[in-house]
Amino acid sequence: MTTTQTKQPTFQKVTYDVADSVATITLNDPASLNALNSVMKSELYQALDYAQYDTAAKVIVITGAGKGFSSGGDIREMLSGADNRENLLKMSHSLTIGIADITRRIRKISKPIIARINGACAGAGMNIALACDFRVASDNAKFLQAFVNIGLVPDGGGIYLLSQLIGAAKTTELVMLGEQISAQKAEDLGLVNALVSQDALDAAVKKLTDRLTSLPTLALAAMKQSINQVAFAGLDIALDQEVIYQMQMATSEDFKEGITAFMQKRPAEFKGR
């Protein structure tokens, strides 16, 4: 998208609304807990791109419809490409590049971006939230770096973003063990800026957006750019490296076993090959 494009795109899997100088982008497939399939990822990127140049919006909020923020990558879509090596490579490249592009877009947009998190916030969905400038979570939020459980590595800059936010030791724990943590644990680790009850979530987000929209946009944009230069200078390299690792993992027998076991609701039996 360029600055000359003014027509709002139409979407199937996300919604885009602006009120009080705040653009709200909603992942809108509640039946799947907003699983990030190819269509949703493409539309989320388009919505973010549009929001950057939307003069009616000073702040952006990303949230999920229904009972969760996002359950992560769409396992059913992954399974559909698991029949042969060529399909696996194409699928892995598409999925990983798609999430990487979203992470890059979030960081490069000059406007403050808030993740409004309730319910499931897992896998690539969690990493999208980590890329945002602020995270406001309800007390029913659950966070999970699920990749290892299906034989993959984190995408969307997950390891890099976590390391910058909470350090290497806790990052190692989250990504290698692949265990769910509560909203309270996430706050204790420093993953969220505010933790409130579910009933107070909208009010907490509005308090933050009201404050941000009252502040000088040029100064906020310069601050975000400076934070990127200081804290996220290595993000592009990390995202590029993820693609290499993920394509290696996607053609492994462990990945096929991981997603099959997930769909069959049984423990995976990994063989290291």
Summary of the structure (lengths in Angstrom):
residues: 273
radius of gyration: 17.9
end to end distance: 41.8
largest distance: 55.3
contacts: 946
relative contact order: 0.14
helix: 53%
strand: 16%
